[in-house]
Structures are given as structure tokens and as C-alpha cells.
């Protein structure tokens, strides 16, 4: 009986340790993803959420993002859909 309790306690500690490691790694990956989204260069001044929203709204898989404007393809032309605010 003592050996069974010892084994069960050992298994609980291992499960607790693995759960802690998993939650920590998932939290770290979320923080890294959020930081990479904030540190945008001039050509990618839109966040990933804004890009996804624009693509869904306009029904396209392609966006042309310049330092000041965003374009979508329509036929053989690029159509302006968003202009960067000048703050």
C-alpha cells in the first residue's frame, strides 16, 4: 500500500511539473508573438490582425503594403484601400 501511494504521489509530481512547463512555454510563445507584432518596420506598419481583417473584408489573399498605403489587386490594377495616418 505504501509503495502504491508513493508511486501515485510521484506520478502527480511529474504531471504537475509537465503541466507547469507546458503552460510556461505557451505563455512565452504568446509574449514573443505579441512583441514581434509590435516591433514593425516601415513596410509592415499594420498588425497581423489588421492585415487579416483587410484580406477577409476585400476577399483577397494578397495585399501590397508600402510605407504609406495598402493596395489590393483588382483585375490588372492595384487599388488603394488604406492610407497610413500621419501622426
N, C-alpha and C positions, 0 to 999 in steps of 0.2 A: 504494500500500500504506500509506503514512504517513497519507494522508487517511482511509482506512478505519479505521485504528486510532484516529485522533483522534476520528472520529465515534462509534465504539464506546465509547470512554472517556467522551465527552460524554454519551452515552445512559445509561451506567452511573451517572454522577454524578446525572443527572436522576432516574433510578429510585431511587437511594439517598435523594435529597432528598425525593421524594414519599412514599417509604415511611416516612421519619422523621416527616414532617408528619402522615401518617395515624395512625401509632402514638401520637404525642403527643396528637393530638386525641381519639382513642379513650380514652386514659388519662385525659385531662382530663374527658371526659364521665362516666367512671366515678367519678371523685373527686367531681364535682359531684352526681351522683346519690346517692352514699353520704352526703355531707354533708347533702343535703336530707332524707334519710330520718332522720338523727339529730336534726335540729332540728324536732321535732314540737311542735305546740301542744297544749293540753289536750284538745281534741276528737279529736285523732288521735294518741293515745299508743301505738297499735300500729304496728309496722313494716309495710311492704308485704308482706313475706314472711309475717308472721303473718296479715294480712288474707286473702291468697291461700290460705293453709293452712286457715283457718276456712271460707272460702267453698267450697273443694273438699270439706272434710270434711262439711259440712252440706248440700251440694248446692244452694246458692243463689247468686244473683248480687247479692244485696242484703244489706248489713249496716247496722245503725243503731248508730253509735258515739257514746256520750256521754262525758262526762269521767270516769266511773267504771265503766261497763258496756258490754257489746256484746250486741246483740239480733239475732235473725234472724226473718223473717216465717214464721209457720205459720198458714195459714188467714187469719183476720182479726185475729190477735193477734201481738204481738211477744214472742218467747220469749228469756229471758236465757240466754246461752251462756258468757259470760266476765265475770269481775269483776276490776277493777284491784287489784293488790296495794297495800296501804297501807304504804309503806316509811318 
